[in-house]
């Protein structure tokens, strides 16, 4: 007999193809673990954003709105050449704040969007901090005094400020 006629041993190759009889090792693959970790990270980020303090959100919204209103009044003051001031708590009118000096045709809002916000004004040119009715000077000069408006709602505080040349914007407390 020829050497090719000898019996050959059968070799079984283990595969992961469906229907194969090979046993799969138990456990999770690295890709499966990474998918689970990614889903947990996305879920926790979504939950943390949803749990923000509503007072903080309202204060941020009010600060952004007030900064836009102050800049609008400041631009109108420069364009018209009129001295414009922002006065918090209009006692005579019952408004939350008012803009003095704007032309009658221009009506800017005078109320907060939600709960009333406590306001204090800090200015570099204030010699006496106990002024009865401090105001924010908005023009007509292109360079106004450096000023800060501190907004407070509950225990949350936010500061709007300008150096006199740049726009009013949220700034870090000193």
Helices and strands as residue ranges (DSSP letters): G 3-5, H 30-50, H 54-80, E 85-90, E 95-100, E 118-123, E 136-137, E 147-153, E 156-162, E 169-171
